[in-house]
Amino acid sequence: MGVGAEAIGGVRAAEQMRLQSNYDGWDFNNIWRIDAGKNNGFPYLLKIAL
C-alpha cells in the first residue's frame, strides 16, 4: 500500500513550490537556488566542489 501525500506533509501547488519560504531548513546560500529563469522556477542544486 502506498503512502498518501497527506502522510508526508501534504500537497502544494506548483506556485507554492516555487517560493523559497516554503522550504524551511534548506540552505539557499550554499546548496540550493530558486530562479524564475531556471528549472521552471523550482529549487535546484548548486554545483559543489568536492
Secondary structure, DSSP 8 states (H G I E B T S, - for coil): ----GGGGT----HHHHT-GGG-TT--TTTTEE--TTSGGGS-EE-----
